Amino acid sequence: MNRFIDKYDLTFPIPHDKTGEIRDLYKIGPLPSTVFINSEGKIERTIIGAQSLERLEEYLQEIIPNP
């Protein structure tokens, strides 16, 4: 995960739910799961299961706001 963060110089928080609080709040099932949240705080997509860095990048590009 840190390679992806470093490669794209991401500055937004990428939290890890160590207590399961967020998992329970958003009813996330099997792990790993990835939740993409847009700049308004709306969940855009939830992905269940492992993903390649390339696929994660594709999903991220779909929700990045256009300048």
PDB file of N, CA, C, O and CB in Angstrom:
ATOM      1  N   MET A   1       0.827  -1.192   0.000  1.00  0.00           N
ATOM      2  CA  MET A   1       0.000   0.000   0.000  1.00  0.00           C
ATOM      3  C   MET A   1       0.867   1.250   0.000  1.00  0.00           C
ATOM      4  O   MET A   1       0.554   2.209  -0.706  1.00  0.00           O
ATOM      5  CB  MET A   1      -0.939   0.001   1.205  1.00  0.00           C
ATOM      6  N   ASN A   2       1.944   1.266   0.768  1.00  0.00           N
ATOM      7  CA  ASN A   2       2.791   2.456   0.822  1.00  0.00           C
ATOM      8  C   ASN A   2       3.423   2.754  -0.532  1.00  0.00           C
ATOM      9  O   ASN A   2       3.639   3.920  -0.864  1.00  0.00           O
ATOM     10  CB  ASN A   2       3.878   2.284   1.876  1.00  0.00           C
ATOM     11  N   ARG A   3       3.723   1.722  -1.322  1.00  0.00           N
ATOM     12  CA  ARG A   3       4.281   1.966  -2.659  1.00  0.00           C
ATOM     13  C   ARG A   3       3.300   2.758  -3.506  1.00  0.00           C
ATOM     14  O   ARG A   3       3.697   3.687  -4.209  1.00  0.00           O
ATOM     15  CB  ARG A   3       4.633   0.637  -3.357  1.00  0.00           C
ATOM     16  N   PHE A   4       2.020   2.398  -3.448  1.00  0.00           N
ATOM     17  CA  PHE A   4       0.994   3.101  -4.202  1.00  0.00           C
ATOM     18  C   PHE A   4       0.880   4.546  -3.731  1.00  0.00           C
ATOM     19  O   PHE A   4       0.801   5.461  -4.551  1.00  0.00           O
ATOM     20  CB  PHE A   4      -0.355   2.387  -4.067  1.00  0.00           C
ATOM     21  N   ILE A   5       0.870   4.754  -2.433  1.00  0.00           N
ATOM     22  CA  ILE A   5       0.772   6.102  -1.860  1.00  0.00           C
ATOM     23  C   ILE A   5       1.971   6.938  -2.282  1.00  0.00           C
ATOM     24  O   ILE A   5       1.813   8.088  -2.692  1.00  0.00           O
ATOM     25  CB  ILE A   5       0.678   6.039  -0.315  1.00  0.00           C
ATOM     26  N   ASP A   6       3.156   6.375  -2.187  1.00  0.00           N
ATOM     27  CA  ASP A   6       4.371   7.102  -2.559  1.00  0.00           C
ATOM     28  C   ASP A   6       4.434   7.371  -4.063  1.00  0.00           C
ATOM     29  O   ASP A   6       4.817   8.464  -4.481  1.00  0.00           O
ATOM     30  CB  ASP A   6       5.606   6.319  -2.122  1.00  0.00           C
ATOM     31  N   LYS A   7       4.063   6.390  -4.867  1.00  0.00           N
ATOM     32  CA  LYS A   7       4.143   6.537  -6.320  1.00  0.00           C
ATOM     33  C   LYS A   7       3.284   7.696  -6.815  1.00  0.00           C
ATOM     34  O   LYS A   7       3.677   8.425  -7.726  1.00  0.00           O
ATOM     35  CB  LYS A   7       3.713   5.243  -7.004  1.00  0.00           C
ATOM     36  N   TYR A   8       2.116   7.860  -6.211  1.00  0.00           N
ATOM     37  CA  TYR A   8       1.186   8.893  -6.669  1.00  0.00           C
ATOM     38  C   TYR A   8       1.171  10.116  -5.760  1.00  0.00           C
ATOM     39  O   TYR A   8       0.333  11.005  -5.916  1.00  0.00           O
ATOM     40  CB  TYR A   8      -0.208   8.321  -6.767  1.00  0.00           C
ATOM     41  N   ASP A   9       2.102  10.156  -4.809  1.00  0.00           N
ATOM     42  CA  ASP A   9       2.223  11.295  -3.905  1.00  0.00           C
ATOM     43  C   ASP A   9       0.873  11.688  -3.316  1.00  0.00           C
ATOM     44  O   ASP A   9       0.503  12.861  -3.307  1.00  0.00           O
ATOM     45  CB  ASP A   9       2.838  12.481  -4.632  1.00  0.00           C
ATOM     46  N   LEU A  10       0.147  10.689  -2.828  1.00  0.00           N
ATOM     47  CA  LEU A  10      -1.178  10.932  -2.267  1.00  0.00           C
ATOM     48  C   LEU A  10      -1.051  11.678  -0.942  1.00  0.00           C
ATOM     49  O   LEU A  10      -0.218  11.343  -0.100  1.00  0.00           O
ATOM     50  CB  LEU A  10      -1.944   9.600  -2.071  1.00  0.00           C
ATOM     51  N   THR A  11      -1.874  12.674  -0.780  1.00  0.00           N
ATOM     52  CA  THR A  11      -1.804  13.501   0.429  1.00  0.00           C
ATOM     53  C   THR A  11      -3.043  13.362   1.305  1.00  0.00           C
ATOM     54  O   THR A  11      -3.091  13.913   2.405  1.00  0.00           O
ATOM     55  CB  THR A  11      -1.614  14.954   0.051  1.00  0.00           C
ATOM     56  N   PHE A  12      -4.045  12.630   0.823  1.00  0.00           N
ATOM     57  CA  PHE A  12      -5.242  12.461   1.641  1.00  0.00           C
ATOM     58  C   PHE A  12      -5.048  11.281   2.590  1.00  0.00           C
ATOM     59  O   PHE A  12      -4.228  10.401   2.327  1.00  0.00           O
ATOM     60  CB  PHE A  12      -6.497  12.248   0.750  1.00  0.00           C
ATOM     61  N   PRO A  13      -5.791  11.262   3.681  1.00  0.00           N
ATOM     62  CA  PRO A  13      -5.618  10.174   4.650  1.00  0.00           C
ATOM     63  C   PRO A  13      -6.097   8.829   4.096  1.00  0.00           C
ATOM     64  O   PRO A  13      -7.132   8.748   3.433  1.00  0.00           O
ATOM     65  CB  PRO A  13      -6.370  10.497   5.940  1.00  0.00           C
ATOM     66  N   ILE A  14      -5.339   7.798   4.376  1.00  0.00           N
ATOM     67  CA  ILE A  14      -5.714   6.438   4.022  1.00  0.00           C
ATOM     68  C   ILE A  14      -5.670   5.639   5.324  1.00  0.00           C
ATOM     69  O   ILE A  14      -4.653   5.033   5.663  1.00  0.00           O
ATOM     70  CB  ILE A  14      -4.754   5.821   2.906  1.00  0.00           C
ATOM     71  N   PRO A  15      -6.783   5.650   6.040  1.00  0.00           N
ATOM     72  CA  PRO A  15      -6.798   5.031   7.368  1.00  0.00           C
ATOM     73  C   PRO A  15      -6.892   3.514   7.303  1.00  0.00           C
ATOM     74  O   PRO A  15      -7.337   2.944   6.307  1.00  0.00           O
ATOM     75  CB  PRO A  15      -7.951   5.574   8.178  1.00  0.00           C
ATOM     76  N   HIS A  16      -6.472   2.885   8.368  1.00  0.00           N
ATOM     77  CA  HIS A  16      -6.609   1.445   8.542  1.00  0.00           C
ATOM     78  C   HIS A  16      -7.526   1.242   9.743  1.00  0.00           C
ATOM     79  O   HIS A  16      -7.274   1.780  10.822  1.00  0.00           O
ATOM     80  CB  HIS A  16      -5.204   0.735   8.745  1.00  0.00           C
ATOM     81  N   ASP A  17      -8.570   0.478   9.556  1.00  0.00           N
ATOM     82  CA  ASP A  17      -9.600   0.259  10.567  1.00  0.00           C
ATOM     83  C   ASP A  17      -9.181  -0.856  11.522  1.00  0.00           C
ATOM     84  O   ASP A  17      -9.618  -1.998  11.380  1.00  0.00           O
ATOM     85  CB  ASP A  17     -10.947  -0.083   9.903  1.00  0.00           C
ATOM     86  N   LYS A  18      -8.349  -0.527  12.477  1.00  0.00           N
ATOM     87  CA  LYS A  18      -7.787  -1.532  13.381  1.00  0.00           C
ATOM     88  C   LYS A  18      -8.805  -2.109  14.365  1.00  0.00           C
ATOM     89  O   LYS A  18      -8.640  -3.238  14.829  1.00  0.00           O
ATOM     90  CB  LYS A  18      -6.645  -0.932  14.146  1.00  0.00           C
ATOM     91  N   THR A  19      -9.854  -1.348  14.690  1.00  0.00           N
ATOM     92  CA  THR A  19     -10.832  -1.815  15.678  1.00  0.00           C
ATOM     93  C   THR A  19     -12.080  -2.427  15.056  1.00  0.00           C
ATOM     94  O   THR A  19     -12.878  -3.045  15.760  1.00  0.00           O
ATOM     95  CB  THR A  19     -11.234  -0.677  16.568  1.00  0.00           C
ATOM     96  N   GLY A  20     -12.262  -2.263  13.735  1.00  0.00           N
ATOM     97  CA  GLY A  20     -13.448  -2.785  13.072  1.00  0.00           C
ATOM     98  C   GLY A  20     -14.637  -1.842  13.121  1.00  0.00           C
ATOM     99  O   GLY A  20     -15.718  -2.189  12.645  1.00  0.00           O
ATOM    100  N   GLU A  21     -14.459  -0.664  13.684  1.00  0.00           N
ATOM    101  CA  GLU A  21     -15.557   0.298  13.811  1.00  0.00           C
ATOM    102  C   GLU A  21     -16.111   0.715  12.441  1.00  0.00           C
ATOM    103  O   GLU A  21     -17.326   0.732  12.242  1.00  0.00           O
ATOM    104  CB  GLU A  21     -15.082   1.537  14.581  1.00  0.00           C
ATOM    105  N   ILE A  22     -15.238   1.044  11.516  1.00  0.00           N
ATOM    106  CA  ILE A  22     -15.671   1.481  10.190  1.00  0.00           C
ATOM    107  C   ILE A  22     -16.261   0.305   9.416  1.00  0.00           C
ATOM    108  O   ILE A  22     -17.259   0.461   8.712  1.00  0.00           O
ATOM    109  CB  ILE A  22     -14.493   2.105   9.409  1.00  0.00           C
ATOM    110  N   ARG A  23     -15.655  -0.854   9.543  1.00  0.00           N
ATOM    111  CA  ARG A  23     -16.185  -2.059   8.896  1.00  0.00           C
ATOM    112  C   ARG A  23     -17.640  -2.281   9.299  1.00  0.00           C
ATOM    113  O   ARG A  23     -18.485  -2.574   8.453  1.00  0.00           O
ATOM    114  CB  ARG A  23     -15.331  -3.297   9.264  1.00  0.00           C
ATOM    115  N   ASP A  24     -17.925  -2.143  10.577  1.00  0.00           N
ATOM    116  CA  ASP A  24     -19.278  -2.344  11.064  1.00  0.00           C
ATOM    117  C   ASP A  24     -20.208  -1.208  10.619  1.00  0.00           C
ATOM    118  O   ASP A  24     -21.351  -1.459  10.237  1.00  0.00           O
ATOM    119  CB  ASP A  24     -19.275  -2.458  12.585  1.00  0.00           C
ATOM    120  N   LEU A  25     -19.730   0.021  10.668  1.00  0.00           N
ATOM    121  CA  LEU A  25     -20.535   1.182  10.301  1.00  0.00           C
ATOM    122  C   LEU A  25     -20.979   1.119   8.844  1.00  0.00           C
ATOM    123  O   LEU A  25     -22.136   1.400   8.534  1.00  0.00           O
ATOM    124  CB  LEU A  25     -19.753   2.464  10.551  1.00  0.00           C
ATOM    125  N   TYR A  26     -20.053   0.748   7.940  1.00  0.00           N
ATOM    126  CA  TYR A  26     -20.359   0.701   6.514  1.00  0.00           C
ATOM    127  C   TYR A  26     -20.685  -0.701   6.019  1.00  0.00           C
ATOM    128  O   TYR A  26     -20.824  -0.919   4.816  1.00  0.00           O
ATOM    129  CB  TYR A  26     -19.205   1.250   5.731  1.00  0.00           C
ATOM    130  N   LYS A  27     -20.807  -1.647   6.937  1.00  0.00           N
ATOM    131  CA  LYS A  27     -21.179  -3.020   6.619  1.00  0.00           C
ATOM    132  C   LYS A  27     -20.291  -3.619   5.528  1.00  0.00           C
ATOM    133  O   LYS A  27     -20.772  -4.186   4.547  1.00  0.00           O
ATOM    134  CB  LYS A  27     -22.633  -3.076   6.186  1.00  0.00           C
ATOM    135  N   ILE A  28     -18.990  -3.476   5.730  1.00  0.00           N
ATOM    136  CA  ILE A  28     -18.016  -4.031   4.803  1.00  0.00           C
ATOM    137  C   ILE A  28     -17.830  -5.495   5.135  1.00  0.00           C
ATOM    138  O   ILE A  28     -17.609  -5.855   6.291  1.00  0.00           O
ATOM    139  CB  ILE A  28     -16.665  -3.266   4.869  1.00  0.00           C
ATOM    140  N   GLY A  29     -17.919  -6.332   4.131  1.00  0.00           N
ATOM    141  CA  GLY A  29     -17.831  -7.766   4.325  1.00  0.00           C
ATOM    142  C   GLY A  29     -16.409  -8.263   4.327  1.00  0.00           C
ATOM    143  O   GLY A  29     -15.583  -7.835   5.133  1.00  0.00           O
ATOM    144  N   PRO A  30     -16.134  -9.171   3.415  1.00  0.00           N
ATOM    145  CA  PRO A  30     -14.816  -9.816   3.387  1.00  0.00           C
ATOM    146  C   PRO A  30     -13.676  -8.810   3.208  1.00  0.00           C
ATOM    147  O   PRO A  30     -13.828  -7.766   2.573  1.00  0.00           O
ATOM    148  CB  PRO A  30     -14.767 -10.844   2.266  1.00  0.00           C
ATOM    149  N   LEU A  31     -12.557  -9.157   3.780  1.00  0.00           N
ATOM    150  CA  LEU A  31     -11.374  -8.315   3.631  1.00  0.00           C
ATOM    151  C   LEU A  31     -10.418  -9.000   2.673  1.00  0.00           C
ATOM    152  O   LEU A  31     -10.390 -10.231   2.671  1.00  0.00           O
ATOM    153  CB  LEU A  31     -10.690  -8.043   5.006  1.00  0.00           C
ATOM    154  N   PRO A  32      -9.650  -8.327   1.879  1.00  0.00           N
ATOM    155  CA  PRO A  32      -9.579  -6.866   1.849  1.00  0.00           C
ATOM    156  C   PRO A  32     -10.754  -6.265   1.085  1.00  0.00           C
ATOM    157  O   PRO A  32     -11.299  -6.877   0.166  1.00  0.00           O
ATOM    158  CB  PRO A  32      -8.263  -6.414   1.221  1.00  0.00           C
ATOM    159  N   SER A  33     -11.125  -5.067   1.482  1.00  0.00           N
ATOM    160  CA  SER A  33     -12.137  -4.275   0.797  1.00  0.00           C
ATOM    161  C   SER A  33     -11.589  -2.870   0.637  1.00  0.00           C
ATOM    162  O   SER A  33     -10.866  -2.373   1.500  1.00  0.00           O
ATOM    163  CB  SER A  33     -13.494  -4.271   1.578  1.00  0.00           C
ATOM    164  N   THR A  34     -11.933  -2.237  -0.465  1.00  0.00           N
ATOM    165  CA  THR A  34     -11.494  -0.873  -0.722  1.00  0.00           C
ATOM    166  C   THR A  34     -12.731  -0.023  -0.961  1.00  0.00           C
ATOM    167  O   THR A  34     -13.612  -0.400  -1.733  1.00  0.00           O
ATOM    168  CB  THR A  34     -10.513  -0.805  -1.941  1.00  0.00           C
ATOM    169  N   VAL A  35     -12.792   1.127  -0.293  1.00  0.00           N
ATOM    170  CA  VAL A  35     -13.917   2.040  -0.454  1.00  0.00           C
ATOM    171  C   VAL A  35     -13.373   3.346  -1.011  1.00  0.00           C
ATOM    172  O   VAL A  35     -12.495   3.965  -0.410  1.00  0.00           O
ATOM    173  CB  VAL A  35     -14.676   2.268   0.900  1.00  0.00           C
ATOM    174  N   PHE A  36     -13.894   3.765  -2.160  1.00  0.00           N
ATOM    175  CA  PHE A  36     -13.510   5.033  -2.761  1.00  0.00           C
ATOM    176  C   PHE A  36     -14.562   6.063  -2.395  1.00  0.00           C
ATOM    177  O   PHE A  36     -15.747   5.885  -2.677  1.00  0.00           O
ATOM    178  CB  PHE A  36     -13.356   4.909  -4.308  1.00  0.00           C
ATOM    179  N   ILE A  37     -14.118   7.147  -1.761  1.00  0.00           N
ATOM    180  CA  ILE A  37     -15.007   8.213  -1.299  1.00  0.00           C
ATOM    181  C   ILE A  37     -14.617   9.488  -2.030  1.00  0.00           C
ATOM    182  O   ILE A  37     -13.448   9.871  -2.041  1.00  0.00           O
ATOM    183  CB  ILE A  37     -14.925   8.403   0.261  1.00  0.00           C
ATOM    184  N   ASN A  38     -15.606  10.149  -2.646  1.00  0.00           N
ATOM    185  CA  ASN A  38     -15.293  11.350  -3.421  1.00  0.00           C
ATOM    186  C   ASN A  38     -15.072  12.556  -2.503  1.00  0.00           C
ATOM    187  O   ASN A  38     -15.174  12.448  -1.281  1.00  0.00           O
ATOM    188  CB  ASN A  38     -16.420  11.646  -4.423  1.00  0.00           C
ATOM    189  N   SER A  39     -14.770  13.699  -3.110  1.00  0.00           N
ATOM    190  CA  SER A  39     -14.429  14.895  -2.331  1.00  0.00           C
ATOM    191  C   SER A  39     -15.616  15.434  -1.532  1.00  0.00           C
ATOM    192  O   SER A  39     -15.423  16.241  -0.623  1.00  0.00           O
ATOM    193  CB  SER A  39     -13.905  15.980  -3.254  1.00  0.00           C
ATOM    194  N   GLU A  40     -16.833  15.007  -1.851  1.00  0.00           N
ATOM    195  CA  GLU A  40     -18.014  15.408  -1.077  1.00  0.00           C
ATOM    196  C   GLU A  40     -18.332  14.413   0.045  1.00  0.00           C
ATOM    197  O   GLU A  40     -19.299  14.597   0.784  1.00  0.00           O
ATOM    198  CB  GLU A  40     -19.224  15.545  -2.004  1.00  0.00           C
ATOM    199  N   GLY A  41     -17.525  13.373   0.169  1.00  0.00           N
ATOM    200  CA  GLY A  41     -17.740  12.374   1.212  1.00  0.00           C
ATOM    201  C   GLY A  41     -18.684  11.255   0.813  1.00  0.00           C
ATOM    202  O   GLY A  41     -19.037  10.426   1.653  1.00  0.00           O
ATOM    203  N   LYS A  42     -19.104  11.207  -0.443  1.00  0.00           N
ATOM    204  CA  LYS A  42     -20.008  10.161  -0.927  1.00  0.00           C
ATOM    205  C   LYS A  42     -19.205   8.936  -1.354  1.00  0.00           C
ATOM    206  O   LYS A  42     -18.177   9.050  -2.021  1.00  0.00           O
ATOM    207  CB  LYS A  42     -20.871  10.680  -2.107  1.00  0.00           C
ATOM    208  N   ILE A  43     -19.690   7.770  -0.958  1.00  0.00           N
ATOM    209  CA  ILE A  43     -19.050   6.531  -1.387  1.00  0.00           C
ATOM    210  C   ILE A  43     -19.347   6.329  -2.870  1.00  0.00           C
ATOM    211  O   ILE A  43     -20.505   6.222  -3.272  1.00  0.00           O
ATOM    212  CB  ILE A  43     -19.547   5.309  -0.540  1.00  0.00           C
ATOM    213  N   GLU A  44     -18.296   6.280  -3.671  1.00  0.00           N
ATOM    214  CA  GLU A  44     -18.433   6.097  -5.108  1.00  0.00           C
ATOM    215  C   GLU A  44     -18.409   4.629  -5.506  1.00  0.00           C
ATOM    216  O   GLU A  44     -19.117   4.216  -6.424  1.00  0.00           O
ATOM    217  CB  GLU A  44     -17.337   6.839  -5.830  1.00  0.00           C
ATOM    218  N   ARG A  45     -17.596   3.849  -4.818  1.00  0.00           N
ATOM    219  CA  ARG A  45     -17.446   2.448  -5.187  1.00  0.00           C
ATOM    220  C   ARG A  45     -16.854   1.685  -4.016  1.00  0.00           C
ATOM    221  O   ARG A  45     -15.981   2.189  -3.309  1.00  0.00           O
ATOM    222  CB  ARG A  45     -16.560   2.295  -6.448  1.00  0.00           C
ATOM    223  N   THR A  46     -17.332   0.474  -3.818  1.00  0.00           N
ATOM    224  CA  THR A  46     -16.758  -0.447  -2.845  1.00  0.00           C
ATOM    225  C   THR A  46     -16.310  -1.681  -3.605  1.00  0.00           C
ATOM    226  O   THR A  46     -17.078  -2.263  -4.370  1.00  0.00           O
ATOM    227  CB  THR A  46     -17.782  -0.811  -1.710  1.00  0.00           C
ATOM    228  N   ILE A  47     -15.072  -2.074  -3.392  1.00  0.00           N
ATOM    229  CA  ILE A  47     -14.508  -3.226  -4.086  1.00  0.00           C
ATOM    230  C   ILE A  47     -14.151  -4.276  -3.038  1.00  0.00           C
ATOM    231  O   ILE A  47     -13.426  -3.999  -2.082  1.00  0.00           O
ATOM    232  CB  ILE A  47     -13.253  -2.823  -4.942  1.00  0.00           C
ATOM    233  N   ILE A  48     -14.664  -5.467  -3.233  1.00  0.00           N
ATOM    234  CA  ILE A  48     -14.390  -6.578  -2.327  1.00  0.00           C
ATOM    235  C   ILE A  48     -13.280  -7.420  -2.933  1.00  0.00           C
ATOM    236  O   ILE A  48     -13.336  -7.776  -4.110  1.00  0.00           O
ATOM    237  CB  ILE A  48     -15.671  -7.436  -2.068  1.00  0.00           C
ATOM    238  N   GLY A  49     -12.281  -7.738  -2.138  1.00  0.00           N
ATOM    239  CA  GLY A  49     -11.204  -8.600  -2.592  1.00  0.00           C
ATOM    240  C   GLY A  49      -9.955  -7.832  -2.977  1.00  0.00           C
ATOM    241  O   GLY A  49      -9.956  -6.606  -3.089  1.00  0.00           O
ATOM    242  N   ALA A  50      -8.905  -8.582  -3.172  1.00  0.00           N
ATOM    243  CA  ALA A  50      -7.612  -7.995  -3.522  1.00  0.00           C
ATOM    244  C   ALA A  50      -7.667  -7.421  -4.935  1.00  0.00           C
ATOM    245  O   ALA A  50      -8.349  -7.952  -5.812  1.00  0.00           O
ATOM    246  CB  ALA A  50      -6.481  -9.050  -3.409  1.00  0.00           C
ATOM    247  N   GLN A  51      -6.935  -6.325  -5.137  1.00  0.00           N
ATOM    248  CA  GLN A  51      -6.871  -5.661  -6.434  1.00  0.00           C
ATOM    249  C   GLN A  51      -5.415  -5.377  -6.769  1.00  0.00           C
ATOM    250  O   GLN A  51      -4.588  -5.182  -5.879  1.00  0.00           O
ATOM    251  CB  GLN A  51      -7.705  -4.349  -6.436  1.00  0.00           C
ATOM    252  N   SER A  52      -5.118  -5.358  -8.039  1.00  0.00           N
ATOM    253  CA  SER A  52      -3.773  -4.968  -8.451  1.00  0.00           C
ATOM    254  C   SER A  52      -3.653  -3.450  -8.330  1.00  0.00           C
ATOM    255  O   SER A  52      -4.656  -2.737  -8.308  1.00  0.00           O
ATOM    256  CB  SER A  52      -3.466  -5.444  -9.913  1.00  0.00           C
ATOM    257  N   LEU A  53      -2.430  -2.973  -8.253  1.00  0.00           N
ATOM    258  CA  LEU A  53      -2.218  -1.528  -8.210  1.00  0.00           C
ATOM    259  C   LEU A  53      -2.770  -0.868  -9.471  1.00  0.00           C
ATOM    260  O   LEU A  53      -3.298   0.242  -9.412  1.00  0.00           O
ATOM    261  CB  LEU A  53      -0.721  -1.205  -8.049  1.00  0.00           C
ATOM    262  N   GLU A  54      -2.651  -1.534 -10.588  1.00  0.00           N
ATOM    263  CA  GLU A  54      -3.155  -0.982 -11.841  1.00  0.00           C
ATOM    264  C   GLU A  54      -4.668  -0.814 -11.798  1.00  0.00           C
ATOM    265  O   GLU A  54      -5.195   0.212 -12.229  1.00  0.00           O
ATOM    266  CB  GLU A  54      -2.759  -1.877 -13.014  1.00  0.00           C
ATOM    267  N   ARG A  55      -5.360  -1.812 -11.284  1.00  0.00           N
ATOM    268  CA  ARG A  55      -6.830  -1.739 -11.216  1.00  0.00           C
ATOM    269  C   ARG A  55      -7.264  -0.667 -10.212  1.00  0.00           C
ATOM    270  O   ARG A  55      -8.222   0.063 -10.468  1.00  0.00           O
ATOM    271  CB  ARG A  55      -7.429  -3.120 -10.820  1.00  0.00           C
ATOM    272  N   LEU A  56      -6.579  -0.566  -9.087  1.00  0.00           N
ATOM    273  CA  LEU A  56      -6.905   0.483  -8.124  1.00  0.00           C
ATOM    274  C   LEU A  56      -6.726   1.861  -8.748  1.00  0.00           C
ATOM    275  O   LEU A  56      -7.524   2.767  -8.508  1.00  0.00           O
ATOM    276  CB  LEU A  56      -6.031   0.352  -6.869  1.00  0.00           C
ATOM    277  N   GLU A  57      -5.667   2.013  -9.556  1.00  0.00           N
ATOM    278  CA  GLU A  57      -5.437   3.285 -10.230  1.00  0.00           C
ATOM    279  C   GLU A  57      -6.590   3.601 -11.184  1.00  0.00           C
ATOM    280  O   GLU A  57      -7.031   4.748 -11.259  1.00  0.00           O
ATOM    281  CB  GLU A  57      -4.099   3.255 -10.994  1.00  0.00           C
ATOM    282  N   GLU A  58      -7.072   2.616 -11.900  1.00  0.00           N
ATOM    283  CA  GLU A  58      -8.190   2.834 -12.815  1.00  0.00           C
ATOM    284  C   GLU A  58      -9.423   3.325 -12.059  1.00  0.00           C
ATOM    285  O   GLU A  58     -10.083   4.271 -12.488  1.00  0.00           O
ATOM    286  CB  GLU A  58      -8.516   1.542 -13.582  1.00  0.00           C
ATOM    287  N   TYR A  59      -9.730   2.687 -10.946  1.00  0.00           N
ATOM    288  CA  TYR A  59     -10.871   3.119 -10.139  1.00  0.00           C
ATOM    289  C   TYR A  59     -10.663   4.541  -9.622  1.00  0.00           C
ATOM    290  O   TYR A  59     -11.587   5.355  -9.637  1.00  0.00           O
ATOM    291  CB  TYR A  59     -11.093   2.153  -8.961  1.00  0.00           C
ATOM    292  N   LEU A  60      -9.460   4.833  -9.169  1.00  0.00           N
ATOM    293  CA  LEU A  60      -9.161   6.160  -8.642  1.00  0.00           C
ATOM    294  C   LEU A  60      -9.331   7.217  -9.726  1.00  0.00           C
ATOM    295  O   LEU A  60      -9.895   8.281  -9.472  1.00  0.00           O
ATOM    296  CB  LEU A  60      -7.736   6.206  -8.072  1.00  0.00           C
ATOM    297  N   GLN A  61      -8.851   6.933 -10.925  1.00  0.00           N
ATOM    298  CA  GLN A  61      -8.973   7.889 -12.026  1.00  0.00           C
ATOM    299  C   GLN A  61     -10.435   8.188 -12.356  1.00  0.00           C
ATOM    300  O   GLN A  61     -10.759   9.281 -12.821  1.00  0.00           O
ATOM    301  CB  GLN A  61      -8.258   7.355 -13.268  1.00  0.00           C
ATOM    302  N   GLU A  62     -11.310   7.223 -12.118  1.00  0.00           N
ATOM    303  CA  GLU A  62     -12.736   7.417 -12.407  1.00  0.00           C
ATOM    304  C   GLU A  62     -13.376   8.464 -11.492  1.00  0.00           C
ATOM    305  O   GLU A  62     -14.344   9.116 -11.883  1.00  0.00           O
ATOM    306  CB  GLU A  62     -13.479   6.094 -12.267  1.00  0.00           C
ATOM    307  N   ILE A  63     -12.843   8.629 -10.285  1.00  0.00           N
ATOM    308  CA  ILE A  63     -13.504   9.545  -9.343  1.00  0.00           C
ATOM    309  C   ILE A  63     -12.720  10.819  -9.080  1.00  0.00           C
ATOM    310  O   ILE A  63     -13.208  11.697  -8.368  1.00  0.00           O
ATOM    311  CB  ILE A  63     -13.746   8.845  -8.041  1.00  0.00           C
ATOM    312  N   ILE A  64     -11.513  10.947  -9.635  1.00  0.00           N
ATOM    313  CA  ILE A  64     -10.748  12.174  -9.430  1.00  0.00           C
ATOM    314  C   ILE A  64     -11.485  13.318 -10.138  1.00  0.00           C
ATOM    315  O   ILE A  64     -11.800  13.210 -11.322  1.00  0.00           O
ATOM    316  CB  ILE A  64      -9.272  12.024  -9.969  1.00  0.00           C
ATOM    317  N   PRO A  65     -11.760  14.411  -9.419  1.00  0.00           N
ATOM    318  CA  PRO A  65     -12.471  15.533 -10.048  1.00  0.00           C
ATOM    319  C   PRO A  65     -11.635  16.123 -11.199  1.00  0.00           C
ATOM    320  O   PRO A  65     -10.411  16.218 -11.113  1.00  0.00           O
ATOM    321  CB  PRO A  65     -12.791  16.636  -8.992  1.00  0.00           C
ATOM    322  N   ASN A  66     -12.318  16.508 -12.256  1.00  0.00           N
ATOM    323  CA  ASN A  66     -11.654  17.187 -13.360  1.00  0.00           C
ATOM    324  C   ASN A  66     -11.403  18.637 -12.987  1.00  0.00           C
ATOM    325  O   ASN A  66     -12.250  19.274 -12.362  1.00  0.00           O
ATOM    326  CB  ASN A  66     -12.492  17.095 -14.649  1.00  0.00           C
ATOM    327  N   PRO A  67     -10.224  19.173 -13.373  1.00  0.00           N
ATOM    328  CA  PRO A  67      -9.943  20.581 -13.015  1.00  0.00           C
ATOM    329  C   PRO A  67     -10.830  21.554 -13.741  1.00  0.00           C
ATOM    330  O   PRO A  67     -10.711  22.763 -13.544  1.00  0.00           O
ATOM    331  CB  PRO A  67      -8.505  20.921 -13.305  1.00  0.00           C
TER     332      PRO A  67
END
